[in-house]
Amino acid sequence: MRDSVVTPAWRKSRRSNDPTIGACVEVAAIDESRAVRDSKNPGGPHLAFSVAEWRRFMAAIKSNDFEL
């Protein structure tokens, strides 16, 4: 049996299309985790989080817990 390699389906936020910002991240679901990478460097490294960590992070963003 062969091990299969899954190619992540990276997606950008629909809010990231503003060319004046110039900074964007992409997110992908990889197995039971979520990954984030710099859209300007798709071949570079990515950060991976468990689904629970990702949900806590997103909840914190939506609650304005960060000064962005």
NORSULMO-V648183 format. One record per run of one state. SS is the DSSP state (alpha for helix, beta for strand, coil for the rest). FROM is the first residue (numbers start at 0). LEN is the number of residues. If there is no record, write none. Layout:
{{SS,FROM,LEN} {SS,FROM,LEN}}
This chain:
{{coil,0,10} {beta,10,2} {coil,12,1} {alpha,13,4} {coil,17,7} {beta,24,6} {coil,30,2} {beta,32,6} {alpha,38,3} {coil,41,4} {beta,45,5} {alpha,50,12} {coil,62,6}}
